[in-house]
């Protein structure tokens, strides 16, 4: 769309206001002033407090997750220890069973077998 100098002149040409414009302006002068708005710094303070609350909630959640992770790691370590102890006991029980079965064989007169 191309504008010419005449289009610009017509758009910026002085125009007469509509009827009753002066009366409307004078009537508004008698109206009470609008209610004062809260100063802008209150909004900034409210936003700052809200940001601090969000940060505090995030920090609390982070700490809660960290504690849960530490508890899970401790439980894992306890489980690994229990499994190691159980594996040792099972190995020992297996060795006893094998030795007992080896001793009770008819072709083996009282020798123990070393099983590890």
NUTOR-697985 format. One line per 5 residues: number of its first residue (from 1); their letters; for each residue z, y, x of C-alpha. Coordinates in steps of 0.1 Angstrom, whole numbers. Last residue first. Layout:
<recs>
NUM	a	Z,Y,X ~ ... .
</recs>
This chain:
<recs>
116	xxxxx	490,-726,344 ~ 493,-764,342 ~ 511,-784,369 ~ 513,-820,357 ~ 546,-838,360 .
111	xxxxx	547,-874,371 ~ 568,-900,353 ~ 545,-931,354 ~ 511,-920,342 ~ 489,-947,325 .
106	xxxxx	511,-949,294 ~ 509,-911,287 ~ 543,-896,279 ~ 544,-875,311 ~ 510,-859,303 .
101	xxxxx	520,-851,268 ~ 552,-835,280 ~ 534,-816,307 ~ 508,-804,282 ~ 534,-794,257 .
96	xxxxx	554,-776,283 ~ 524,-757,296 ~ 515,-747,261 ~ 550,-734,255 ~ 548,-713,287 .
91	xxxxx	514,-699,278 ~ 526,-692,243 ~ 556,-673,257 ~ 535,-653,281 ~ 510,-644,254 .
86	xxxxx	539,-634,231 ~ 553,-611,258 ~ 519,-596,264 ~ 513,-592,227 ~ 547,-575,223 .
81	xxxxx	539,-552,252 ~ 506,-543,237 ~ 522,-536,203 ~ 548,-514,219 ~ 521,-494,237 .
76	xxxxx	501,-491,204 ~ 532,-479,186 ~ 538,-453,213 ~ 501,-442,210 ~ 504,-439,172 .
71	xxxxx	536,-419,175 ~ 519,-395,200 ~ 489,-392,177 ~ 512,-384,147 ~ 530,-358,168 .
66	xxxxx	497,-342,178 ~ 484,-342,142 ~ 516,-324,130 ~ 514,-299,159 ~ 478,-291,149 .
61	xxxxx	488,-287,113 ~ 515,-263,122 ~ 491,-243,144 ~ 465,-241,117 ~ 491,-229,92 .
56	xxxxx	503,-203,116 ~ 467,-192,122 ~ 460,-189,85 ~ 492,-169,80 ~ 483,-146,109 .
51	xxxxx	448,-141,94 ~ 463,-132,60 ~ 487,-108,76 ~ 457,-91,94 ~ 437,-90,62 .
46	xxxxx	467,-73,43 ~ 471,-48,72 ~ 434,-40,71 ~ 435,-35,33 ~ 465,-13,37 .
41	xxxxx	446,7,63 ~ 419,16,38 ~ 442,37,17 ~ 448,25,-18 ~ 427,44,-43 .
36	xxxxx	439,75,-60 ~ 434,75,-98 ~ 404,95,-108 ~ 408,133,-112 ~ 415,144,-147 .
31	xxxxx	384,156,-166 ~ 379,194,-168 ~ 353,195,-140 ~ 335,167,-158 ~ 328,189,-187 .
26	xxxxx	312,215,-163 ~ 288,189,-149 ~ 279,176,-183 ~ 272,212,-196 ~ 250,219,-166 .
21	xxxxx	229,188,-172 ~ 225,194,-209 ~ 187,193,-209 ~ 172,172,-180 ~ 170,188,-145 .
16	xxxxx	138,206,-136 ~ 117,190,-108 ~ 109,202,-73 ~ 81,182,-57 ~ 91,154,-32 .
11	xxxxx	72,126,-49 ~ 42,149,-56 ~ 41,160,-19 ~ 44,124,-7 ~ 16,112,-29 .
6	xxxxx	-6,142,-18 ~ 1,133,19 ~ -13,98,12 ~ 5,66,7 ~ -11,33,15 .
1	x	0,0,0 .
</recs>
